Amino acid sequence: MKVSPAGIVLCSALTSGVVAGMGTFTNCLGGGQTDISPLFASVNNNDYQEDHGAVGSFTGDFLVADSEDTTTTLATLVQGKLSIAAPLAVALLPVEVNAADGSSGGQIASALAAYGHFLSLFVIVGCLVTERLTIKANMSDEEEDRLAVADTTLGVAGFLLAYTGYLRTTADWGKGFDYYAHEPIFWLKTLFVAIFGAVSFFPTTKIIQRSVAKRNGNLVPMSEELAGRMTSLVNAELLMIGSIPLTASLMARGVGYMPNFPWQAGAGVTVAALGGLGFKYVKEALDWQEPVTSAAVEADK
């Protein structure tokens, strides 16, 4: 077995540090005290003596060379027997393993929250794409039902996204709110989420209205104008959702972190956007009037 010079230096430092510096240490398997000095003496001195004669004797944990050419003798000894001593020293070193801390959420809870957060984001994208491809003028009953199911699923996934995001921001097994509060990009991310939620109020309100009308048997076919408006707003939702992973990646790496950043400013902008835009889009949906077509005018006559 050949040992590279770098390996000889590294393993020599390891074994000499274990034997000379520690002498006896805790055995990681049994928990008892193990004196390994005689073992190293047997491996390094006695075996070498069989082939080349005695090179010295152990005094405590140290090898005292009998030869005047101490450097050559010890170098040969290390190169010839290090493959036995070094792995043994590494195997006996106590290893500390940090297990998941379940008492305060711990690593398992953190992993589950992250999984729920990412899963909800994927579901939201799927629902938005479904809505984008379904919305059109004069939809069939099947398409109306598909649109209602997609929007309902979108609402559930949106709640899961917000809840898991709250946990990851405030729980003691995360970075903690003190970190995110002074990260401007975090507040930019929450602003995108707020805009996404506010914009979704218009399509959701219209979808609910149309579902109720369909159940009551007085559903009016969707006009080109309403389909166009809903499509443009779904595009805006996709844009906001697509921006969230970028801001999340930047804030997780501390980009733009400002210890003196006033978190009240970021929170205020987010709340204002959600409240102001939310009110605007809900009012627009409730006040929406389908344009009067020529066919409808002729029917009234």
N, C-alpha and C positions, 0 to 999 in steps of 0.2 A: 504493500500500500504506500503510495507516494503522498506526501503532505506538502502543500505549497508553502513558500516562505511566509506568506501572509497568514496562512492557517496555523503555522508553527508559532508565530508571534502571538496570535490571538489566543490559541488554546494554551500556550505556555503561561501567558499572563493569567488566564482563568484558573488553571490548575494550581499555580503557585500562590495565587491569591486565596484560593479555597483552603489549601493546606497550611500555608504559613500564616495567613491572616486570620483564619477562623479556627483551625485545629479541629475542634469538635463543633458540630452544629445539629440542628434539629432535623431528623429524618422525616421527609415530607410524607412518607407512607405510614410509618408506624408511630410517629410523634415522639420517639425516644431520642436519647443522645447517642450518637454514633461516632466513635473515634476512628477516623479513616487513615491516620498516619501509618499504622502497621500495614494496612492494605497497600498504600502507595509504596512503602518500603519494600514489600514483597514483589510488587510488580516491577518497580524501577531498578531495584538494586540486586535482589537475589536472582531474578531471571537473567539480568545482564551478566551477573557473575558466572553463570553456568557457561556462557559462550566466550566471555572475554576476561574473566577474572574479576576480582573485587575492584570496584572503582572508589569505594568509600563506605561510610557507615552513616546511619541516621542518628542525629542528636536531637531528640524531641521531634519537631516537625521539619528539621532542616537536614539536607544531605551535605555531609562534609567529605570533600574529595580527598583521596589519598595521593592521587597523581599530581605532579607539579603542573602538568598541562591541563589545568582545571577547565579552561574554556573549551578545549577540544573534547574532553571527556563528557562534559555536561551537554554539549551540543549533540554529540552522538547519542547520548542517553535519551534526550528529548525526542530526537527524530525517530529513534527506533521503537520507543515505548509509548509515545504520546497518544497513539490511536487507541490505547487501552485506558489510559488514565483520564483523558479529557472527557470521553462520553460518560464515564462513571461519575465524574465530578458534576457534570451537567445533570445527570439523572437524579443525583442525590440532593440537588439544590431545592430548597422549598419554594413552591410556586403558589402565589396568592391569586385566586380567581374571584373576580367581582361578580356575584350573582345579581340577577334582577331584584330590585328592591320593590316588593309587592306591598309594603306597608303604606306607601304614599303614592300609589299609582304605579310607579316603577316603569321599567323598560317595556313590559308587556302592554300596559295601558298606553304608553306613549306610541308604541307600534300600532296598536288598534286605532288610536285616534288619527294617526297619520294615514292609515289604510282607509278609514272612513272618509277622511278629507279628500284623498285622491280619487277614491271610488265615486264620491258624490260629484266631483268635477267631471269625470268621464260620463256619468249618467246625464248631467246637465247638457253637455255638448251633444250627446246622442239625441236628447229630447229636442233641443233647438234645431238640429239638422232635420229631424223628422218634421217639425213644424214648418221649417223653411221650405221643404220639398212638398208639403201637403197643402199649404195655403194657396188658394187660387179662387178665381171667381166661379160661382155656380158649382160649388163642391157637392159631391154626392153624400148621401147619408152615411155611408161607410167612412168617407173622408172626414166628415164632421165628427164622427165618433173617435176616429184615430187622433184627430187634433185635440179632442177633449182629454183622452187618455194621456197623450204626450204632455199636455200642460199640467195635468194633475201630478204626474210623475216628476215633472220639473219642479213643482212646488215642494214636494217631499224631499227631493235631492237638494234643493236650495236651503231648506231648513237644516238638513244634515250638514251641509257645507258650513253654514253659519255656526252651528253648535260645536262641531269638531274644531273649527277655527278658534272659537272662544276657549275651548279646553287647551289647545296647543299654545295659546297666548298667555293664559293665566295660571295654568297648573304648575305645581312646584317641580315637576319632572321635565319641564321645558326650559327655554331661555328665560322665561319670566316676563311679566309686563314691564318691569323697569327697563329691560333692554328694548322692547318694541316701542315703548312710549317715546323714546328719544331717537327713533329711526324714521326719518321723513318718508322713506320709500314704503314703510309699513302703512303709513297713513294714505299714501298714494294708492296702495293696494286696496285698502278699505274704501277709498273713494270710488274706485272702479267697481267694487262689489255693490256699493250703494247705487251707482248709476245703473248697473245691470238690474238690480231689484226694482228701481223706480220705473225704468223703461218697460219692464215686464208687466207692469200694472195694466197698461192699455190692452195688449193681446189677451191677458187673462180675463179682464173684465168683459171684453167682447165675446170670448169663448164661453164664459159662464152665461151670458145673456143668450147666446145662440143655443146652448144646450137646454136652457129652460124653455125657450121658444119651440125647440124641436120636440121636447117632451109634451108641450101643450098643443102641438099640432099646428102652430102658426109660424113656422120658420120661413123667413124670407131668404132667397138665394143671396149669397154674398156678392156684392158689387165689385167691379174692377177697382174702384177707388178705395174701398175698405181693404181689399186683398193687397193692394199696393202699399197702403199705410202699414198694415201689419207686417208685411214682408220687410219693409225698411227698418222697422223697429226690431225685428228678430235679427236682422243683420247687425244692428247696433249692439244687441245682447251678445252675439258671437264675438264681436270685436272686444267688448269688455272682458269676456271670459278668456279670450285668447291673450289678453294683456296680463292677467293675474299670475300665471306661472313665471313670467319674466320678472315681475316685481318681487315675487316670492323668492326667486333665486338670488336676486340682488340683496334683498334685506337679510337673508340668512347668512350672507357673507360679510355683513357689516358695511356694505357700500353706502356712503352718505351718512353714516352714523354721526349724530351730533349730541354730545352729553347734555348740552344746555338747550336742546330743542324743546319748545313749549308744547307738550302733547295736547293741551287744551285747544290749540289752534288746529291741529290735525283732526281731532275729534269733532270740533265745531264745523269744519268744512264738510266732513262726512255726513253729519246729522243734517246740515242745511241742504245738502244735495239730495239726500234720501227724502226728506220732508218736502222740499220745494218741488223737485221733479216728480215725486210720487203724486203729490196733489195735482200737478199739471196734467199728468197722463191719465189719472183716474177721471178727472173732470172732462178731459177730451173724449174719453171713451163713453162716459154717460151722456154727454151732449152730442155725440156723433149722430148725424142725420144722413141717411142714405139719399143720394141724389135721385130726383124724380125722373124716371125714364119716360120716353114717349109712349111706351106700351102701357105704363101705369096711368098716364093721362087719358089715353083712349079708353081704358077700362073704366075710369071714373065717369066718363061721359055716357 
